[in-house]
Amino acid sequence: MTDVERAGVATSPTNERPDRTHDDPMLEVKGLHTHFFTSEGVVKAVDGVDLTIERGKTLCVVGESGCGKSVTARSILQIVDRPGRVVSGQILLHRSTGEEPGAATETIDLAALSPSGKQMRAIRGRDVAMIFQEPMTSLSPVHTIGNQIYEAMNVHLNISKEEAHDRALENLRLVGFPRPESAVDRYPFQLSGGMRQRAMIAMALACSPKLLIADEPTTALDVTTQAQILELIRELQHELGMSLMMITHDLGVVAEMADDVAVMYLGTVAESGTVDQIFHQPEHPYTRALLRSIPRVGEQDQERLFTIRGTVPNPFNRPSACPYHTRCDSFMPGICDVHDPPAVRFEGDHLARCLLHTDLADTSRIRAENVHPAPADVPATTPDDRESGSRPGEVLLNVRDLHMHFTVTHGFLGRSSDEVRAVDGVSFGIWRGETLGLVGESGCGKTTIGRSIVRINQPTSGELHYRKPDGDVVDVAQLNGGALKALRSEIRMVFQDPHSSLNPRMTLRDIIAEPIRAHGLTKGRRAVDERVADLLRKVGLRPEYMRRYPHAFSGGERQRVSIARALATNPRLLVADEAVSALDVSVRAQIINLLKDLQREMELTYLFVSHDLSVVQHICDRVAVMYLGRIVELAETSKIFASPRMPYTEALLSAVPIADPRLRGSTSRIMLQGEVPDPSNPPSGCPFHTRCRYVQDRCRIEEPALREVRPGHLAACHFSEELDLQGAAAHPSAAAAN
């Protein structure tokens, strides 16, 4: 019996849409098409999407960048940027005509309304509101937070200024602002990333909408702030009875938040169903591939991550028939590239558009070369392995008592100033050939350490002892002129955002060749071209791409270009600053595997700066945990994750979302109260005592030293030996549930 027969559906492929059986829909999207009409042609960003959001429930929309998730959300609100527009389909909003129980329900087709019309403007913000991905670009920099909340109320609510002010304060209090009376008069640049996101939520809730659309609301946030924002959204949804549409590429967030899930690929919904069906009974090869790509905290697996071959196709070159067939391990020639896949129903409202579940399926056509190879059995490199090498225990970089302070001026003519202690006495070593992870919340000093090591910043004080290939040791902090320039060929950096770190006016050849020419490593145009071509091949790009510009590539491909540029001078130490944080789960897996391959091939040493602990566990040999400019714990990765000795580390590990809906609520999350203290006015005693649930009087007075609390394990806590702290091993993985 086939899967389709078992599910009780017709097996002849058609383009008919199976009827939905949702009990109480808040919003229904039917056959939505949103196209962008450009000089190069028509981009079908949304190409026949069907979605249903139930009243009071959460629908998560997932998929790689370029799949049409955000355009779908913006189409619902009719705020698609030009030259795009909704060309067909229905967006049916079912809303009550009154606030009293039992009020009648009316249905409005938002797709039929004028985007700038009075009726659409009345719905936007009042019935349906949106939280945008990047609050810093979505909030007005010249208006206070309070003024921006008042504006939404003035448009939709007939209330006085005093009432608007009181409601704004209540909204800010609702989203967790500790002092809303002062926050209401602040500007966005005066708030941290987490607080800006909270302000964005307060604005979206100004008129008590019934449907909230959240577009990647936690992508740029560190793990503890993400946990706070997700918990906040959950509580507000329950309290206000809202429906929620959340767009994300983080499957751990999906597992924690979703009731229903829609998996999008190239403008269509490849699969949809309940969150349990999607995670435990996926029927589309794309869904299964996304789930396999996730590195999971708590798993002691150091093998290569599964990756999806290739990238999302260019919208101007869409594959015919099934849009996923060019990357699919189950591709059936003559079938998947000829026939459009129908929507096949399984149990309940579980739908998948895949020809494997129709009478046309012929699995004998799946060629062996189409099947994704199993991960290679590559043993993890451990410190013990390195110490058995030809130069045992060699420290490539030794950081001693590093301080990096910044002076911030205030007032008229800048006569008053504060000193921000971004890095406040940090010491650690990096062994040759290892990957040292540097983790912690935003603002703790991770990036500043990386920039100090490559001497983008001149350290205020401290030493950076670097061992050169000939064995000589130099202090990087004291180098200048030609000596510093020469060293920068050996210590390189991969920046977080390849979009802003690559010159858009330079071709890939010029971008990668620039450091080669600057350091005089290769002379002659032909020799430079050969070197650039070799570097592109190393990072998995075609040499013929060297004549193209950065805008022609996806985010993952641009990050590969950034890595190629960093490798151009044959460095020995690479500082990777959040190098995968902005990437989709599938692209992230590709880049992680690439970094590990290059490390083995080129004997590289990495300082890996990240707030994603699942990635850190997979790629790092040791981990240093930072808080408020200091290292508070340092040990081998396995020890940190299995048995942390610092309460802050325990809180970080507990905040990581578990990518399995069946384990939702199975662990007690430690919600850190408040934010990282102001580094210009740090607290006395232990810097973490203002947020620590184990705080005692001694912690408020005496600062703990970073000391060895067990062999090879350093921690800065007065009570490390006494506390019973939980590690990631306490959090069961999805694999165990399956």
C-alpha positions in Angstrom: 0.0 0.0 0.0 1.4 3.4 -1.0 1.6 6.3 1.4 -1.2 8.0 -0.6 -3.5 4.9 -0.3 -2.7 4.7 3.4 -3.7 8.3 3.8 -6.9 7.7 1.8 -6.4 10.3 -0.9 -6.7 10.4 -4.7 -3.4 9.6 -6.3 -3.8 11.2 -9.7 -1.7 14.4 -9.7 -3.8 17.5 -10.1 -3.5 21.2 -9.3 -6.7 21.2 -7.2 -6.4 22.4 -3.7 -7.7 19.9 -1.1 -10.4 21.5 1.2 -9.1 22.6 4.6 -10.8 21.4 7.7 -9.7 24.0 10.3 -12.4 24.7 12.9 -12.0 28.4 13.5 -9.8 30.2 11.0 -8.6 33.7 11.8 -7.0 34.2 8.4 -7.0 32.1 5.2 -4.6 32.6 2.3 -5.8 30.9 -0.9 -3.8 30.7 -4.1 -1.7 33.8 -3.4 0.6 35.0 -6.1 2.9 38.0 -5.5 5.2 39.0 -8.3 7.9 41.6 -8.8 8.0 43.2 -12.2 11.6 44.1 -12.9 13.6 45.2 -16.0 15.1 41.7 -16.0 11.8 39.9 -15.9 9.0 38.8 -13.6 10.1 37.4 -10.2 7.4 35.1 -8.8 8.3 35.6 -5.1 5.0 34.0 -4.0 3.7 31.5 -6.4 0.4 29.9 -5.2 0.6 29.9 -1.4 -2.2 28.4 0.8 -2.1 29.1 4.5 -4.6 28.9 7.4 -4.1 30.6 10.8 -6.4 29.4 13.5 -7.9 31.8 16.0 -5.6 31.9 19.1 -3.1 29.5 17.5 0.5 29.9 16.2 1.5 29.2 12.6 5.2 29.1 12.0 6.4 29.6 8.4 9.9 28.1 7.8 12.2 27.8 4.8 15.5 29.1 3.5 16.1 32.7 2.5 14.5 33.5 -0.9 11.6 31.1 -0.4 9.0 33.9 -0.1 8.3 33.8 3.6 8.6 37.6 4.3 6.9 38.5 1.0 3.9 36.4 2.0 3.7 38.2 5.3 4.0 41.6 3.7 1.3 40.6 1.1 -1.1 39.9 3.9 -0.7 43.5 5.1 -0.5 44.9 1.5 2.9 46.5 2.2 4.9 44.8 -0.6 7.7 47.0 -1.8 7.6 48.2 -5.4 7.8 46.9 -8.1 6.0 44.0 -6.4 2.3 43.5 -6.1 -0.3 40.8 -5.3 -1.5 39.6 -8.7 -4.0 37.0 -7.7 -5.4 34.9 -4.8 -7.4 35.6 -1.7 -6.4 36.7 1.8 -9.5 36.2 3.9 -9.6 37.9 7.3 -12.4 36.6 9.5 -13.1 39.2 12.2 -15.8 39.8 14.8 -18.1 42.8 14.3 -18.1 43.5 18.0 -16.3 42.9 21.3 -19.2 41.2 23.0 -19.3 37.3 23.2 -21.3 35.8 20.3 -20.8 38.8 18.0 -21.2 38.1 14.3 -18.2 37.4 12.1 -17.5 39.2 8.9 -15.0 38.1 6.2 -12.9 40.6 4.3 -10.6 39.7 1.3 -7.5 41.8 2.0 -6.2 41.0 -1.5 -9.1 42.9 -3.0 -8.5 46.1 -1.0 -6.4 49.0 -2.3 -3.0 48.9 -0.4 -3.3 52.7 0.2 -7.1 52.7 0.7 -8.9 53.8 3.9 -10.2 50.3 4.7 -6.8 48.6 4.4 -5.2 51.4 6.5 -7.8 50.8 9.2 -7.1 47.1 9.3 -3.3 47.5 9.3 -2.2 47.9 13.0 -5.8 47.5 14.4 -6.7 44.0 13.3 -3.4 42.7 12.0 0.0 44.0 13.2 3.6 43.1 12.4 6.9 42.9 14.2 9.7 43.4 11.7 13.0 41.5 11.6 15.4 44.3 12.4 14.0 46.9 14.9 16.9 49.3 14.4 15.9 49.9 10.8 12.1 49.7 11.5 12.0 52.2 14.3 12.3 55.9 13.6 15.7 57.1 14.9 14.4 60.7 15.3 11.3 59.9 17.4 11.1 58.6 20.9 9.7 55.2 21.7 6.6 56.8 23.3 5.9 59.0 20.2 6.0 56.0 17.9 3.5 54.1 20.1 1.3 57.2 20.4 1.2 57.4 16.6 -0.4 54.0 16.1 -3.0 54.8 18.8 -3.8 58.2 17.2 -4.5 56.5 13.8 -6.8 53.9 15.1 -8.2 54.9 18.5 -10.2 57.9 19.5 -8.5 58.6 22.8 -6.9 61.7 24.4 -3.2 62.3 24.7 -3.3 61.4 28.4 -5.0 58.1 27.7 -2.5 57.3 24.9 0.3 58.1 27.3 -1.1 55.8 30.0 -1.7 53.0 27.5 1.9 53.4 26.1 3.3 53.0 29.6 1.1 50.0 30.2 2.3 48.4 26.9 5.9 49.0 27.8 5.3 47.5 31.2 3.5 44.6 29.6 6.6 43.8 27.4 9.0 43.9 30.3 10.4 47.4 30.4 11.6 47.8 34.1 11.1 51.6 34.1 8.5 52.5 31.4 8.3 56.1 32.6 11.9 56.8 31.5 11.8 54.4 28.5 8.9 56.3 26.9 11.2 59.3 26.3 14.2 57.3 25.0 15.3 57.0 21.4 15.9 53.6 19.7 19.7 54.0 19.7 19.6 54.3 23.5 18.2 50.8 23.9 19.9 47.4 23.7 18.9 44.9 20.9 16.5 43.0 23.2 14.9 46.2 24.5 14.4 47.5 20.9 12.7 44.3 20.0 10.4 44.7 23.1 9.7 48.3 22.0 8.7 47.0 18.6 6.3 44.5 20.2 4.8 47.2 22.3 4.2 49.3 19.2 2.6 46.3 17.4 0.3 45.7 20.5 -0.7 49.3 20.7 -4.2 48.7 19.3 -4.7 45.1 20.7 -4.6 43.3 17.3 -6.2 39.9 16.8 -3.4 38.7 14.5 0.3 39.4 15.1 2.8 38.6 12.3 6.4 38.2 13.7 9.1 38.2 10.9 12.2 36.6 12.4 11.7 38.4 15.7 14.7 36.7 17.4 17.2 36.1 14.6 19.7 38.7 15.6 19.4 38.2 19.4 21.6 36.1 21.7 20.2 33.0 23.2 19.1 34.4 26.6 17.4 37.5 25.0 15.7 35.2 22.5 14.3 33.0 25.3 12.9 36.2 27.0 11.3 37.4 23.8 9.7 34.1 23.0 8.4 33.7 26.5 7.0 37.3 26.3 5.3 36.6 23.0 3.8 33.4 24.4 2.5 35.1 27.5 1.0 38.0 25.5 -0.7 35.7 23.0 -2.3 33.8 25.9 -3.3 36.9 27.8 -4.7 38.8 24.7 -6.1 35.8 22.8 -4.1 36.6 19.7 -3.4 34.5 16.7 0.3 34.5 15.7 2.1 34.0 12.4 5.8 33.6 13.0 8.4 33.5 10.3 11.7 31.9 11.2 14.5 29.7 10.0 15.3 28.4 13.5 13.6 25.0 13.9 14.3 25.1 17.6 12.0 28.1 17.9 9.4 26.4 15.7 9.4 23.4 18.0 8.8 25.6 21.0 6.2 28.0 19.6 4.2 26.4 16.8 0.8 24.7 16.7 1.0 24.4 12.9 3.9 24.7 10.5 4.1 25.6 6.8 7.4 24.8 5.0 8.0 27.1 2.1 10.3 26.5 -0.9 10.7 28.9 -3.8 7.4 30.7 -3.4 5.2 27.6 -2.6 4.2 25.6 0.5 6.0 22.3 0.1 4.5 20.8 3.3 2.1 21.9 6.0 0.6 20.2 9.1 0.7 20.2 12.9 4.1 20.8 14.5 4.3 17.2 15.6 3.5 15.9 12.1 6.2 18.1 10.5 8.9 17.1 13.1 8.0 13.4 13.5 6.2 12.5 10.3 7.7 14.7 7.6 6.6 13.6 4.1 8.5 16.1 1.8 12.2 15.5 1.1 12.9 19.2 1.7 11.4 19.1 5.2 13.4 16.0 6.1 16.6 17.7 4.8 16.0 20.8 6.9 15.5 18.7 10.0 18.6 16.7 9.4 20.7 19.8 9.0 20.2 21.0 12.6 23.1 20.7 15.1 21.6 19.8 18.4 22.8 20.8 21.9 23.4 17.8 24.1 24.4 15.4 21.4 28.0 14.2 21.6 28.3 14.0 17.8 31.3 15.6 16.2 30.6 14.2 12.7 30.0 16.4 9.6 26.6 18.0 9.5 24.1 16.9 6.9 23.7 19.6 4.2 21.3 20.2 1.3 23.1 20.2 -2.0 23.3 23.5 -3.8 21.3 26.6 -3.0 17.8 28.0 -3.6 17.7 28.7 -7.4 17.7 32.2 -8.8 14.1 33.3 -9.1 14.8 34.2 -12.8 15.8 30.6 -13.4 13.2 28.6 -11.6 13.2 24.9 -12.3 10.3 23.5 -14.2 7.8 21.2 -12.6 8.7 20.4 -8.9 10.8 23.4 -7.8 12.9 21.3 -5.4 13.9 18.6 -7.9 17.4 20.2 -8.6 18.5 19.6 -5.0 16.4 16.6 -4.1 18.0 13.2 -3.1 14.8 11.5 -4.3 14.8 13.1 -7.7 13.1 10.9 -10.3 14.2 11.9 -13.9 11.4 12.2 -16.3 8.9 12.6 -13.5 10.0 15.3 -11.0 11.3 17.6 -13.8 8.1 17.1 -16.0 5.1 17.1 -13.7 3.9 19.7 -11.2 3.5 18.0 -7.8 -0.1 18.1 -6.4 -1.0 18.7 -2.8 -1.4 15.2 -1.3 -3.3 14.9 2.0 -2.1 12.6 4.8 -3.6 12.5 8.3 -5.8 15.4 9.2 -4.6 18.6 7.5 -1.2 17.3 6.8 -0.4 18.2 3.2 2.8 17.7 1.1 3.5 18.6 -2.6 5.7 15.7 -3.7 5.4 13.3 -6.6 6.7 10.4 -4.4 3.2 10.1 -2.9 1.4 9.8 -6.2 0.8 7.0 -8.8 3.5 8.6 -11.0 6.2 7.7 -8.4 8.9 5.3 -9.7 11.6 5.0 -7.1 13.6 2.7 -9.4 14.5 5.9 -11.3 16.3 7.4 -8.4 19.9 7.2 -9.3 22.5 6.3 -6.7 24.5 9.5 -7.4 21.4 11.5 -6.4 21.5 10.1 -2.8 23.3 12.4 -0.4 26.4 10.7 0.9 26.5 9.7 4.5 28.6 11.9 6.7 32.3 10.9 6.7 33.5 9.3 9.9 36.0 12.0 10.8 37.2 11.7 14.4 37.0 14.9 16.5 40.3 16.5 17.3 40.9 16.8 21.0 43.5 18.6 23.1 45.1 15.2 23.9 45.5 14.5 20.2 47.2 17.8 19.6 49.6 17.3 22.5 50.8 14.1 20.9 52.0 16.0 17.8 55.4 17.1 16.9 55.2 20.3 19.0 53.2 19.2 22.1 51.0 21.7 23.8 52.1 24.6 21.6 50.2 27.8 22.3 49.8 29.8 19.1 48.3 32.9 20.8 48.5 33.8 24.5 46.2 36.6 25.7 47.3 38.1 29.0 45.2 40.6 31.0 43.7 42.2 28.0 41.8 45.5 28.6 39.9 47.4 25.9 38.2 50.6 27.2 36.3 53.2 25.2 35.6 56.7 26.3 32.1 58.0 25.7 31.6 61.8 25.9 28.4 63.5 27.1 27.0 67.0 27.4 27.9 70.3 25.9 31.3 70.2 24.0 31.8 66.6 25.4 33.1 67.9 28.7 31.8 64.9 30.7 32.7 61.3 29.8 32.3 57.7 30.9 34.7 54.8 30.4 33.1 51.7 28.9 35.1 48.6 29.9 34.3 46.4 26.9 37.1 44.0 27.8 38.2 44.1 31.4 41.2 41.8 32.2 40.8 38.8 29.9 43.4 36.0 29.7 43.4 32.8 27.7 45.5 30.8 25.3 44.7 29.2 21.9 46.5 26.0 21.0 47.8 25.5 17.5 45.2 23.6 15.4 42.3 24.0 17.9 39.0 25.9 17.7 38.3 28.0 20.8 34.7 29.1 21.1 33.9 32.5 22.6 30.3 32.7 23.8 28.1 35.1 25.8 25.3 37.7 25.4 25.5 40.7 23.2 27.7 43.4 24.7 29.9 41.1 26.7 33.0 41.9 24.7 33.4 38.9 22.4 33.7 40.9 19.2 36.0 43.5 20.8 38.4 40.7 21.8 38.5 39.4 18.2 39.0 42.9 16.8 41.8 43.5 19.3 43.6 40.3 18.3 43.6 41.4 14.6 44.5 44.9 15.8 41.4 46.6 14.3 41.3 48.0 17.9 44.4 49.1 19.8 44.2 47.4 23.2 44.1 49.8 26.2 46.5 47.4 28.0 47.5 43.8 28.1 49.6 41.4 26.0 48.9 39.4 22.9 51.8 36.9 22.6 51.8 35.3 19.1 54.1 32.4 18.2 55.4 32.9 14.6 56.2 29.9 12.3 60.0 30.2 13.2 59.2 29.9 16.9 59.7 33.5 17.8 57.1 35.1 20.1 55.9 38.7 19.4 53.5 40.9 21.3 50.8 41.8 18.7 49.6 44.6 21.0 52.9 46.5 20.6 53.4 46.0 16.8 53.1 48.9 14.4 53.9 49.8 10.8 55.4 47.1 8.6 55.7 44.5 11.4 51.9 44.8 12.1 51.1 44.7 8.3 53.2 41.5 8.0 51.4 39.9 10.9 48.0 40.6 9.5 48.7 38.1 6.8 49.0 35.4 9.5 46.0 36.5 11.6 42.8 37.1 9.6 39.1 37.8 10.4 35.8 36.6 8.9 33.1 39.2 9.7 29.5 38.5 10.7 27.7 40.1 7.8 29.2 39.4 4.4 26.8 41.8 2.8 28.4 44.8 4.5 31.9 43.5 4.6 32.2 42.9 0.8 32.7 45.9 -1.4 29.7 45.9 -3.8 31.7 47.8 -6.5 34.4 45.1 -6.7 34.3 41.8 -8.4 35.1 38.6 -6.5 38.5 38.6 -8.2 39.3 42.0 -6.9 37.9 41.3 -3.4 40.0 38.2 -3.0 43.1 39.5 -4.7 43.2 42.7 -2.6 45.0 41.1 0.4 47.2 39.1 -2.0 48.4 42.3 -3.7 48.6 44.2 -0.4 51.1 41.7 1.1 53.0 41.1 -2.2 52.3 37.4 -2.1 51.8 36.8 -5.8 52.9 38.9 -8.8 51.5 39.0 -12.3 47.9 39.0 -13.4 47.9 35.3 -14.4 49.4 34.2 -11.1 46.8 36.2 -9.2 44.0 34.8 -11.2 45.2 31.3 -10.6 45.4 32.0 -6.9 41.9 33.4 -6.8 40.5 30.5 -8.8 42.2 28.0 -6.3 40.7 29.9 -3.3 37.2 29.8 -4.9 37.5 26.1 -5.4 38.6 25.6 -1.8 35.4 27.3 -0.5 33.2 25.5 -3.0 32.6 28.1 -5.6 33.3 28.0 -9.3 36.4 29.9 -10.6 34.4 31.5 -13.4 32.4 33.4 -10.7 35.4 35.7 -10.1 34.1 38.2 -12.7 30.8 38.6 -10.8 29.8 41.1 -8.1 28.7 40.2 -4.6 25.0 41.1 -5.2 24.8 38.1 -7.6 25.3 35.6 -4.8 23.2 34.3 -1.9 24.1 35.0 1.7 25.8 31.6 2.1 27.8 32.1 -1.1 28.9 35.6 0.0 30.1 34.1 3.3 32.2 31.7 1.3 33.7 34.6 -0.5 34.5 36.2 2.8 36.3 33.0 3.9 38.2 32.9 0.6 39.4 36.5 1.2 40.5 35.6 4.7 42.4 32.6 3.4 44.1 34.5 0.6 47.3 35.2 2.7 47.7 31.6 4.0 46.9 32.6 7.6 47.5 30.5 10.6 44.9 32.0 12.9 41.3 32.9 11.8 38.9 34.9 13.9 35.4 34.0 12.9 33.0 36.7 14.3 29.4 35.3 14.3 30.3 33.8 10.8 27.1 31.7 10.6 24.6 33.5 12.8 22.7 35.2 10.0 22.5 32.1 7.8 19.8 29.6 7.1 20.0 26.2 8.9 21.0 24.4 5.6 23.6 27.0 4.6 24.9 27.2 8.1 25.6 23.5 8.0 27.5 23.9 4.7 29.7 26.7 6.2 30.4 24.7 9.4 31.5 21.7 7.4 33.6 24.0 5.1 35.4 25.5 8.1 36.2 22.1 9.6 37.5 20.8 6.2 39.7 23.9 5.7 41.0 23.5 9.3 42.2 20.0 8.6 43.5 20.8 5.1 45.4 24.1 6.0 46.2 23.4 9.7 44.2 26.4 10.7 43.5 27.6 14.2 40.1 29.3 14.9 38.8 31.7 17.5 35.1 31.1 16.9 32.9 33.9 18.3 29.2 33.0 18.5 26.0 33.1 20.5 24.7 29.8 19.0 25.6 27.1 21.4 24.5 24.3 19.2 27.0 25.4 16.6 29.7 26.0 19.2 29.3 22.4 20.6 29.7 21.0 17.1 32.8 22.9 16.0 34.7 24.0 19.1 37.3 22.0 21.1 37.2 24.4 24.1 34.8 27.1 25.1 35.3 30.4 26.9 32.2 31.9 28.4 32.2 35.7 28.7 30.1 38.1 30.8 30.5 41.9 31.1 34.0 42.0 29.6 35.4 39.0 31.6 35.8 35.3 31.1 33.7 33.5 33.7 34.3 29.9 32.6 36.8 28.1 30.4 37.0 24.3 29.7 36.8 21.7 27.0 33.5 21.8 25.2 32.3 18.5 26.5 32.9 19.5 30.1 31.2 22.9 29.7 28.0 21.3 28.1 27.8 18.3 30.4 28.7 20.0 33.7 29.0 23.7 33.8 30.6 25.3 36.9 29.2 28.8 36.6 25.5 29.8 37.0 25.7 32.0 34.0 26.8 29.1 31.8 23.9 27.0 33.2 21.4 29.7 32.2 22.9 30.0 28.7 22.5 26.2 28.1 19.0 26.1 29.5 17.9 28.9 27.1 18.7 27.0 23.9 15.5 25.9 22.3 15.1 22.1 21.8 14.3 21.2 18.2 11.5 18.7 19.2 7.9 19.7 20.0 7.4 16.6 22.1 10.0 17.8 24.5 8.3 21.3 24.8 8.3 22.1 28.5 10.3 19.0 29.5 13.1 21.1 31.0 13.0 24.1 33.4 14.3 27.1 31.6 16.3 29.6 33.7 15.0 33.0 32.7 17.7 35.6 33.5 16.1 38.8 34.9 17.1 42.1 33.5 19.9 42.9 31.1 23.7 42.8 31.1 24.7 45.7 33.4 26.1 48.9 32.0 29.9 48.3 31.3 30.6 51.9 32.2 29.2 51.3 35.7 29.7 47.6 36.5 28.3 46.2 39.8 30.6 45.6 42.7 31.6 42.0 43.6 30.7 39.3 41.1 29.5 41.0 37.9 26.8 38.4 37.5 25.3 38.7 41.0 22.5 41.1 39.9 21.0 38.3 37.8 22.1 35.1 39.6 19.6 33.0 41.4 22.3 31.6 43.7 23.5 35.0 44.9 24.8 35.3 48.5 26.1 38.3 50.4 29.7 37.4 49.5 28.9 37.7 45.8 27.8 41.3 46.2 31.1 42.4 47.9 33.9 40.1 46.6 34.8 39.6 43.0 35.6 35.9 42.3 38.8 35.1 40.5 38.9 32.8 37.5 40.3 29.7 39.1 40.7 26.0 38.4 37.8 24.3 40.0 38.7 20.9 38.6 41.5 19.7 36.3 41.4 21.8 33.1 38.2 23.5 34.1 38.3 27.2 35.1 35.3 29.1 36.6 34.8 32.5 38.3 32.3 31.6 41.0 32.7 31.5 44.8 30.6 28.4 45.0 31.5 26.4 41.9 32.3 23.3 43.9 29.1 23.5 46.0 26.4 24.2 43.3 24.6 21.4 41.5 24.3 23.0 38.1 22.5 21.4 35.1 24.2 21.0 31.7 23.0 20.4 28.2 23.0 16.6 28.9 20.0 17.2 31.0 18.1 18.4 27.9 17.1 15.3 25.9 17.5 15.7 22.1 15.0 15.1 19.4 16.9 12.1 18.3 16.2 10.4 21.6 12.5 11.1 21.2 12.5 9.5 17.7 
